[in-house]
Amino acid sequence: MIVIGLGGNLESPAYGAPRRTLEAALLALESEGVRVASRSRFYRSAPVPPSAQPAFVNAVAALDTTLGPSPLLAALSAIEDRFGRVRGARNAARVLDLDLLDYEGAVIATKALQLPHPRLHERRFVLLPLVEIAPLWRHPLLRLTARELLDALPAGQMVEPLPD
């Protein structure tokens, strides 16, 4: 299973509100040779770590592609750039964030690519939508399912589904 996380909390000049931007980004994947096999609903979440920036809209998607992990990461970055992503401080507000969370259980640790995503098991805004589409997905290093990882999180990260 190939899984990405999507997020954003700033309006995009071309697409508007974060939810519309994420919907457009999912469509943009097709131009990169990537098919969205399934997608969670959209969630509103508080920034992590807590800050005064606006709430995020997040989702998780499972993908089908012949691209390998590095070319897929490059495609995700290219989409972010096309959508106006400005890279600045870590955890800063952003128009679009596309994170490669898992690529068929691969464990990769290079400067450019870390799989599985190093913080996915700490983030309710990733795990809640992941449980929605793949509750039995297993973390390649921790060997726990998405459901087990979600259940182990401490309380406190605000994440709520948005209406359809």
N, CA, C and O of each residue as an XYZ file, in Angstrom:
656
protein
N       0.845     -1.186      0.000
C       0.000      0.000      0.000
C       0.886      1.244      0.000
O       1.846      1.335      0.765
N       0.558      2.183     -0.852
C       1.240      3.467     -0.914
C       0.286      4.495     -0.331
O      -0.848      4.629     -0.791
N       0.746      5.224      0.685
C      -0.135      6.141      1.410
C       0.506      7.520      1.497
O       1.692      7.660      1.797
N      -0.317      8.539      1.224
C       0.129      9.922      1.418
C      -0.807     10.624      2.392
O      -1.973     10.258      2.540
N      -0.270     11.634      3.045
C      -1.062     12.547      3.846
C      -1.157     13.869      3.118
O      -0.201     14.314      2.484
N      -2.323     14.496      3.212
C      -2.550     15.800      2.584
C      -2.941     16.785      3.663
O      -3.671     16.445      4.594
N      -2.455     18.003      3.538
C      -2.838     19.015      4.504
C      -2.617     20.408      3.961
O      -1.880     20.615      2.997
N      -3.267     21.346      4.595
C      -3.094     22.749      4.263
C      -3.959     23.595      5.162
O      -5.003     23.153      5.641
N      -3.509     24.836      5.390
C      -4.313     25.733      6.223
C      -4.323     27.169      5.722
O      -4.798     28.070      6.415
N      -3.803     27.381      4.526
C      -3.850     28.708      3.919
C      -4.623     28.638      2.609
O      -4.621     27.608      1.934
N      -5.282     29.735      2.253
C      -5.986     29.779      0.971
C      -4.980     29.769     -0.168
O      -3.911     30.374     -0.085
N      -5.343     29.079     -1.217
C      -4.535     29.045     -2.429
C      -5.065     30.096     -3.392
O      -6.280     30.215     -3.550
N      -4.189     30.866     -4.043
C      -4.675     31.868     -4.998
C      -5.503     31.244     -6.120
O      -6.469     31.847     -6.588
N      -5.133     30.050     -6.548
C      -5.825     29.419     -7.682
C      -7.058     28.625     -7.263
O      -8.017     28.539     -8.030
N      -7.057     28.035     -6.045
C      -8.115     27.104     -5.675
C      -8.951     27.539     -4.485
O     -10.015     26.967     -4.246
N      -8.507     28.527     -3.738
C      -9.296     29.025     -2.627
C      -9.028     28.301     -1.326
O      -7.878     28.053     -0.964
N     -10.088     27.968     -0.633
C     -10.014     27.390      0.709
C      -9.203     26.090      0.712
O      -9.112     25.409     -0.310
N      -8.617     25.749      1.858
C      -7.777     24.548      1.931
C      -8.453     23.268      1.426
O      -7.811     22.473      0.739
N      -9.707     23.054      1.744
C     -10.361     21.824      1.283
C     -10.390     21.757     -0.240
O     -10.111     20.707     -0.819
N     -10.723     22.864     -0.890
C     -10.738     22.887     -2.363
C      -9.331     22.666     -2.919
O      -9.164     22.015     -3.951
N      -8.341     23.197     -2.249
C      -6.957     23.006     -2.677
C      -6.575     21.530     -2.594
O      -5.940     21.002     -3.507
N      -6.955     20.863     -1.507
C      -6.642     19.438     -1.371
C      -7.372     18.617     -2.435
O      -6.801     17.680     -2.995
N      -8.616     18.959     -2.714
C      -9.364     18.256     -3.764
C      -8.662     18.424     -5.115
O      -8.546     17.467     -5.880
N      -8.198     19.636     -5.403
C      -7.494     19.888     -6.663
C      -6.154     19.147     -6.705
O      -5.747     18.659     -7.758
N      -5.481     19.066     -5.576
C      -4.203     18.345     -5.527
C      -4.411     16.865     -5.815
O      -3.591     16.246     -6.492
N      -5.491     16.294     -5.311
C      -5.785     14.887     -5.614
C      -5.984     14.689     -7.108
O      -5.521     13.695     -7.668
N      -6.660     15.614     -7.754
C      -6.848     15.536     -9.207
C      -5.517     15.716     -9.936
O      -5.286     15.079    -10.963
N      -4.650     16.567     -9.421
C      -3.354     16.835    -10.050
C      -2.447     15.600    -10.036
O      -1.555     15.480    -10.875
N      -2.667     14.696     -9.101
C      -1.855     13.483     -9.044
C      -1.940     12.695    -10.344
O      -0.960     12.085    -10.770
N      -3.117     12.709    -10.976
C      -3.292     11.950    -12.218
C      -2.325     12.412    -13.300
O      -1.864     11.595    -14.098
N      -2.009     13.704    -13.345
C      -1.085     14.211    -14.359
C       0.346     13.746    -14.104
O       1.214     13.903    -14.962
N       0.590     13.178    -12.931
C       1.918     12.673    -12.578
C       1.988     11.148    -12.672
O       2.966     10.547    -12.229
N       0.961     10.521    -13.243
C       0.962      9.070    -13.350
C       0.570      8.354    -12.074
O       1.001      7.229    -11.823
N      -0.248      9.010    -11.272
C      -0.658      8.467     -9.976
C      -2.178      8.414     -9.923
O      -2.852      9.391    -10.249
N      -2.717      7.262     -9.509
C      -4.163      7.118     -9.364
C      -4.506      7.044     -7.880
O      -3.848      6.335     -7.118
N      -5.535      7.778     -7.478
C      -6.016      7.713     -6.097
C      -6.936      6.504     -5.990
O      -8.015      6.479     -6.582
N      -6.499      5.501     -5.229
C      -7.281      4.272     -5.060
C      -8.384      4.463     -4.030
O      -9.493      3.956     -4.202
N      -8.082      5.194     -2.957
C      -9.084      5.511     -1.944
C      -8.622      6.746     -1.186
O      -7.440      7.089     -1.160
N      -9.605      7.401     -0.569
C      -9.317      8.626      0.178
C     -10.225      8.684      1.393
O     -11.390      8.291      1.344
N      -9.668      9.179      2.470
C     -10.474      9.416      3.665
C     -11.350     10.638      3.439
O     -11.199     11.350      2.446
N     -12.254     10.871      4.359
C     -12.963     12.152      4.360
C     -11.961     13.229      4.773
O     -10.820     12.925      5.122
N     -12.388     14.473      4.732
C     -11.533     15.581      5.152
C     -11.768     15.850      6.633
O     -12.879     15.701      7.142
N     -10.699     16.250      7.309
C     -10.740     16.532      8.744
C     -10.189     17.929      8.997
O      -9.312     18.410      8.279
N     -10.717     18.562     10.021
C     -10.170     19.823     10.521
C      -9.329     19.468     11.727
O      -9.757     18.704     12.592
N      -8.118     20.031     11.781
C      -7.236     19.706     12.900
C      -6.480     20.939     13.370
O      -6.195     21.861     12.605
N      -6.171     20.915     14.646
C      -5.376     21.991     15.241
C      -3.930     21.838     14.787
O      -3.464     20.719     14.570
N      -3.213     22.954     14.639
C      -1.795     22.867     14.267
C      -0.994     22.078     15.301
O      -1.258     22.146     16.501
N      -0.009     21.329     14.805
C       0.907     20.578     15.666
C       2.312     21.010     15.294
O       2.712     20.875     14.138
N       3.083     21.538     16.272
C       2.712     21.835     17.642
C       1.710     22.992     17.700
O       1.565     23.743     16.735
N       1.020     23.130     18.839
C       0.016     24.183     18.956
C       0.594     25.563     18.639
O       1.702     25.903     19.055
N      -0.179     26.339     17.899
C       0.235     27.698     17.549
C      -1.009     28.518     17.225
O      -2.127     28.004     17.262
N      -0.810     29.784     16.909
C      -1.926     30.685     16.593
C      -2.333     30.625     15.125
O      -3.252     31.336     14.720
N      -1.676     29.798     14.320
C      -2.040     29.729     12.908
C      -3.409     29.069     12.737
O      -3.903     28.424     13.662
N      -4.025     29.224     11.563
C      -5.358     28.652     11.348
C      -5.350     27.127     11.421
O      -4.312     26.487     11.253
N      -6.528     26.561     11.676
C      -6.685     25.104     11.678
C      -6.347     24.557     10.292
O      -6.486     25.251      9.285
N      -5.907     23.317     10.261
C      -5.580     22.626      9.020
C      -6.778     21.819      8.532
O      -7.667     21.463      9.305
N      -6.779     21.544      7.253
C      -7.643     20.521      6.666
C      -6.701     19.403      6.259
O      -5.686     19.643      5.606
N      -7.044     18.166      6.651
C      -6.190     17.008      6.389
C      -6.999     15.858      5.816
O      -8.215     15.778      5.995
N      -6.307     14.980      5.131
C      -6.872     13.728      4.632
C      -5.708     12.779      4.386
O      -4.542     13.171      4.437
N      -6.048     11.532      4.122
C      -5.081     10.510      3.747
C      -5.614      9.828      2.503
O      -6.821      9.633      2.360
N      -4.695      9.461      1.586
C      -5.099      8.765      0.367
C      -4.172      7.588      0.115
O      -2.969      7.660      0.367
N      -4.750      6.505     -0.386
C      -3.978      5.356     -0.861
C      -3.839      5.515     -2.369
O      -4.794      5.886     -3.052
N      -2.644      5.233     -2.887
C      -2.341      5.487     -4.289
C      -1.950      4.216     -5.026
O      -1.475      3.248     -4.432
N      -2.163      4.246     -6.339
C      -1.620      3.247     -7.261
C      -0.725      3.987     -8.227
O      -1.143      4.974     -8.832
N       0.515      3.519     -8.381
C       1.438      4.153     -9.317
C       2.574      3.194     -9.634
O       2.884      2.292     -8.857
N       3.178      3.406    -10.773
C       4.391      2.660    -11.117
C       5.632      3.440    -10.716
O       6.744      2.925    -10.829
N       5.462      4.676    -10.248
C       6.598      5.472     -9.777
C       7.181      4.837     -8.518
O       6.440      4.368     -7.655
N       8.491      4.823     -8.417
C       9.146      4.373     -7.203
C       9.045      5.434     -6.125
O       8.519      6.519     -6.372
N       9.547      5.134     -4.922
C       9.415      6.094     -3.816
C      10.023      7.463     -4.100
O       9.368      8.476     -3.857
N      11.245      7.527     -4.602
C      11.883      8.828     -4.852
C      11.194      9.605     -5.962
O      10.935     10.796     -5.784
N      10.879      8.981     -7.114
C      10.136      9.725     -8.135
C       8.746     10.162     -7.663
O       8.265     11.225     -8.057
N       8.106      9.358     -6.831
C       6.798      9.757     -6.301
C       6.956     10.966     -5.389
O       6.163     11.905     -5.466
N       7.964     10.955     -4.533
C       8.206     12.105     -3.660
C       8.470     13.352     -4.499
O       7.994     14.438     -4.169
N       9.229     13.198     -5.583
C       9.500     14.339     -6.476
C       8.206     14.842     -7.108
O       8.012     16.050     -7.243
N       7.328     13.933     -7.493
C       6.036     14.332     -8.082
C       5.190     15.084     -7.053
O       4.563     16.092     -7.382
N       5.171     14.599     -5.811
C       4.417     15.289     -4.762
C       4.969     16.694     -4.537
O       4.204     17.647     -4.390
N       6.284     16.822     -4.509
C       6.910     18.140     -4.330
C       6.598     19.065     -5.500
O       6.376     20.260     -5.308
N       6.579     18.510     -6.718
C       6.265     19.325     -7.895
C       4.836     19.854     -7.822
O       4.577     21.000     -8.190
N       3.915     19.029     -7.352
C       2.525     19.476     -7.191
C       2.459     20.574     -6.139
O       1.805     21.595     -6.352
N       3.128     20.377     -5.009
C       3.153     21.419     -3.974
C       3.656     22.741     -4.563
O       3.074     23.797     -4.315
N       4.727     22.675     -5.335
C       5.294     23.890     -5.937
C       4.299     24.553     -6.882
O       4.137     25.773     -6.856
N       3.626     23.748     -7.725
C       2.642     24.300     -8.667
C       1.494     24.972     -7.934
O       0.903     25.923     -8.445
N       1.174     24.485     -6.738
C       0.064     25.032     -5.966
C       0.487     26.222     -5.105
O      -0.335     26.785     -4.382
N       1.762     26.609     -5.177
C       2.206     27.796     -4.456
C       2.793     27.536     -3.091
O       2.886     28.459     -2.281
N       3.193     26.313     -2.808
C       3.798     26.017     -1.511
C       5.097     26.789     -1.371
O       5.950     26.753     -2.257
N       5.241     27.476     -0.271
C       6.468     28.197      0.052
C       7.087     27.478      1.240
O       6.474     27.365      2.302
N       8.288     27.003      1.051
C       8.961     26.268      2.124
C       9.680     27.259      3.038
O      10.520     28.044      2.598
N       9.333     27.200      4.296
C       9.944     28.086      5.276
C      10.238     27.293      6.529
O      10.824     26.212      6.474
N       9.835     27.827      7.632
C      10.060     27.173      8.915
C       9.248     25.880      8.986
O       8.149     25.792      8.438
N       9.802     24.889      9.663
C       9.102     23.626      9.871
C       7.814     23.888     10.652
O       7.795     24.693     11.583
N       6.741     23.200     10.263
C       5.419     23.308     10.892
C       4.746     24.655     10.668
O       3.797     24.997     11.372
N       5.226     25.417      9.700
C       4.612     26.712      9.401
C       3.305     26.512      8.640
O       3.058     25.447      8.074
N       2.481     27.545      8.635
C       1.261     27.522      7.830
C       1.643     27.307      6.372
O       2.709     27.735      5.930
N       0.748     26.630      5.619
C       1.074     26.337      4.222
C      -0.179     26.143      3.392
O      -1.242     25.793      3.904
N      -0.026     26.380      2.101
C      -1.115     26.177      1.143
C      -1.366     24.690      0.957
O      -2.517     24.254      0.926
N      -0.298     23.907      0.832
C      -0.429     22.485      0.530
C       0.769     21.729      1.058
O       1.912     22.155      0.896
N       0.496     20.602      1.693
C       1.535     19.699      2.156
C       1.138     18.296      1.719
O       0.066     17.811      2.081
N       1.994     17.647      0.946
C       1.769     16.267      0.510
C       2.918     15.429      1.061
O       4.057     15.559      0.613
N       2.620     14.572      2.029
C       3.645     13.752      2.673
C       3.514     12.310      2.237
O       2.427     11.733      2.289
N       4.625     11.724      1.803
C       4.663     10.293      1.523
C       4.808      9.594      2.871
O       5.847      9.693      3.522
N       3.763      8.890      3.279
C       3.732      8.263      4.603
C       4.300      6.859      4.592
O       5.048      6.476      5.492
N       3.940      6.082      3.561
C       4.390      4.698      3.453
C       4.397      4.303      1.986
O       3.524      4.705      1.217
N       5.386      3.516      1.610
C       5.464      2.994      0.251
C       5.667      1.495      0.351
O       6.796      1.006      0.403
N       4.564      0.780      0.378
C       4.557     -0.686      0.406
C       5.461     -1.260      1.491
O       6.122     -2.279      1.288
N       5.482     -0.600      2.637
C       6.244     -1.102      3.776
C       7.739     -0.875      3.696
O       8.479     -1.392      4.533
N       8.210     -0.112      2.708
C       9.650      0.136      2.570
C      10.180      0.911      3.770
O       9.499      1.772      4.327
N      11.391      0.590      4.149
C      12.101      1.334      5.181
C      13.295      1.987      4.493
O      14.226      1.308      4.061
N      13.252      3.312      4.397
C      14.289      4.085      3.709
C      14.674      5.245      4.612
O      13.810      5.931      5.158
N      15.973      5.460      4.766
C      16.455      6.572      5.591
C      17.596      7.260      4.862
O      18.763      6.910      5.033
N      17.241      8.244      4.048
C      18.239      9.078      3.381
C      17.939     10.520      3.745
O      16.931     10.812      4.389
N      18.818     11.417      3.330
C      18.581     12.831      3.600
C      17.309     13.318      2.910
O      16.576     14.145      3.452
N      17.056     12.799      1.711
C      15.916     13.252      0.913
C      14.610     12.523      1.227
O      13.532     13.070      0.997
N      14.692     11.300      1.748
C      13.487     10.482      1.898
C      13.585      9.610      3.132
O      14.563      8.889      3.327
N      12.552      9.687      3.964
C      12.450      8.807      5.127
C      11.117      8.084      5.072
O      10.058      8.712      5.049
N      11.176      6.768      5.051
C       9.972      5.940      5.068
C      10.130      4.864      6.118
O      11.205      4.281      6.252
N       9.076      4.593      6.864
C       7.824      5.343      6.863
C       8.066      6.766      7.367
O       9.107      7.063      7.952
N       7.084      7.641      7.128
C       7.215      9.027      7.587
C       7.554      9.009      9.078
O       6.882      8.327      9.852
N       8.583      9.744      9.491
C       9.091      9.610     10.858
C       8.153     10.051     11.974
O       8.371      9.681     13.128
N       7.112     10.832     11.667
C       6.225     11.292     12.738
C       4.776     10.839     12.567
O       3.905     11.264     13.325
N       4.515      9.996     11.598
C       3.113      9.641     11.352
C       2.466      8.974     12.551
O       1.270      9.161     12.775
N       3.206      8.206     13.326
C       2.643      7.491     14.473
C       2.334      8.401     15.658
O       1.750      7.956     16.646
N       2.726      9.678     15.563
C       2.485     10.643     16.646
C       1.337     11.591     16.333
O       0.985     12.429     17.163
N       0.752     11.472     15.153
C      -0.171     12.496     14.680
C      -1.578     11.964     14.465
O      -1.835     11.154     13.575
N      -2.471     12.443     15.303
C      -3.879     12.046     15.187
C      -4.444     12.461     13.827
O      -5.272     11.747     13.262
N      -4.002     13.620     13.289
C      -4.534     14.095     12.011
C      -4.100     13.211     10.839
O      -4.641     13.336      9.741
N      -3.137     12.327     11.060
C      -2.769     11.314     10.067
C      -3.446      9.994     10.395
O      -4.026      9.355      9.517
N      -3.374      9.584     11.645
C      -3.861      8.256     12.017
C      -5.380      8.119     11.928
O      -5.874      7.069     11.517
N      -6.127      9.150     12.304
C      -7.590      9.043     12.237
C      -8.068      8.810     10.799
O      -8.861      7.897     10.572
N      -7.609      9.608      9.818
C      -8.020      9.310      8.449
C      -7.424      8.003      7.911
O      -8.048      7.336      7.086
N      -6.239      7.638      8.365
C      -5.649      6.369      7.933
C      -6.481      5.191      8.425
O      -6.707      4.235      7.684
N      -6.931      5.258      9.662
C      -7.791      4.199     10.197
C      -9.076      4.097      9.380
O      -9.610      3.004      9.193
N      -9.564      5.220      8.900
C     -10.787      5.223      8.098
C     -10.632      4.402      6.821
O     -11.554      3.682      6.437
N      -9.472      4.500      6.155
C      -9.313      3.787      4.882
C      -8.544      2.477      5.008
O      -8.671      1.605      4.148
N      -7.738      2.321      6.080
C      -6.914      1.109      6.213
C      -6.597      0.828      7.682
O      -5.449      0.968      8.102
N      -7.606      0.434      8.466
C      -7.370      0.237      9.901
C      -6.333     -0.842     10.213
O      -5.725     -0.825     11.283
N      -6.131     -1.772      9.293
C      -5.176     -2.862      9.529
C      -3.803     -2.586      8.931
O      -2.916     -3.437      8.997
N      -3.616     -1.383      8.336
C      -2.293     -1.018      7.855
C      -1.322     -1.141      9.021
O      -1.622     -0.723     10.139
N      -0.157     -1.716      8.750
C       0.810     -1.963      9.815
C       2.064     -1.110      9.604
O       2.643     -1.093      8.518
N       2.467     -0.411     10.650
C       3.669      0.417     10.610
C       4.874     -0.499     10.379
O       5.066     -1.451     11.135
N       5.688     -0.235      9.354
C       6.788     -1.132      9.021
C       7.845     -1.309     10.105
O       8.514     -2.342     10.147
N       8.007     -0.333     10.971
C       9.005     -0.440     12.036
C       8.397     -0.803     13.385
O       8.931     -1.646     14.106
N       7.296     -0.174     13.719
C       6.676     -0.393     15.027
C       5.819     -1.650     15.069
O       5.505     -2.161     16.144
N       5.440     -2.150     13.889
C       4.640     -3.369     13.731
C       3.249     -3.274     14.357
O       2.609     -4.300     14.591
N       2.780     -2.070     14.629
C       1.434     -1.851     15.147
C       0.536     -1.404     14.013
O       0.989     -0.761     13.066
N      -0.760     -1.750     14.113
C      -1.711     -1.319     13.096
C      -2.044      0.156     13.278
O      -1.763      0.750     14.319
N      -2.643      0.729     12.252
C      -3.085      2.121     12.345
C      -4.029      2.291     13.527
O      -3.925      3.272     14.263
N      -4.937      1.361     13.717
C      -5.881      1.427     14.844
C      -5.134      1.387     16.172
O      -5.445      2.169     17.071
N      -4.165      0.502     16.313
C      -3.397      0.409     17.564
C      -2.601      1.690     17.824
O      -2.519      2.154     18.961
N      -2.024      2.248     16.783
C      -1.277      3.500     16.939
C      -2.199      4.642     17.365
O      -1.856      5.438     18.240
N      -3.378      4.711     16.734
C      -4.340      5.753     17.099
C      -4.784      5.595     18.547
O      -4.839      6.574     19.292
N      -5.097      4.381     18.944
C      -5.557      4.135     20.316
C      -4.484      4.450     21.356
O      -4.809      4.741     22.507
N      -3.212      4.396     20.967
C      -2.115      4.646     21.902
C      -1.787      6.130     22.065
O      -1.022      6.497     22.957
N      -2.356      6.987     21.216
C      -2.058      8.419     21.307
C      -2.655      9.025     22.569
O      -3.758      8.660     22.977
N      -1.927      9.951     23.187
C      -2.519     10.662     24.313
C      -3.621     11.590     23.816
O      -3.633     11.987     22.651
N      -4.526     11.925     24.689
C      -5.597     12.865     24.345
C      -4.991     14.235     24.084
O      -3.890     14.544     24.539
N      -5.726     15.041     23.348
C      -5.302     16.424     23.226
C      -5.180     16.967     21.828
O      -5.289     18.181     21.655
N      -4.962     16.156     20.822
C      -4.865     16.666     19.459
C      -6.266     16.772     18.883
O      -6.917     15.754     18.650
N      -6.738     17.990     18.650
C      -8.081     18.192     18.113
C      -8.093     17.823     16.626
O      -7.386     18.412     15.809
N      -8.924     16.825     16.310
C      -9.150     16.414     14.927
C     -10.622     16.039     14.826
O     -11.111     15.202     15.584
N     -11.339     16.677     13.865
C     -12.756     16.374     13.713
C     -13.107     16.299     12.234
O     -12.579     17.069     11.431
N     -13.999     15.372     11.868
C     -14.379     15.263     10.462
C     -15.147     16.493     10.006
O     -15.940     17.068     10.752
N     -14.894     16.878      8.776
C     -15.667     17.950      8.152
C     -16.898     17.332      7.498
O     -16.847     16.186      7.052
N     -18.001     18.072      7.435
C     -19.186     17.540      6.749
C     -18.870     17.324      5.274
O     -18.066     18.047      4.686
N     -19.510     16.325      4.689
C     -19.287     16.032      3.261
C     -19.822     17.076      2.367
O     -19.707     16.963      1.147
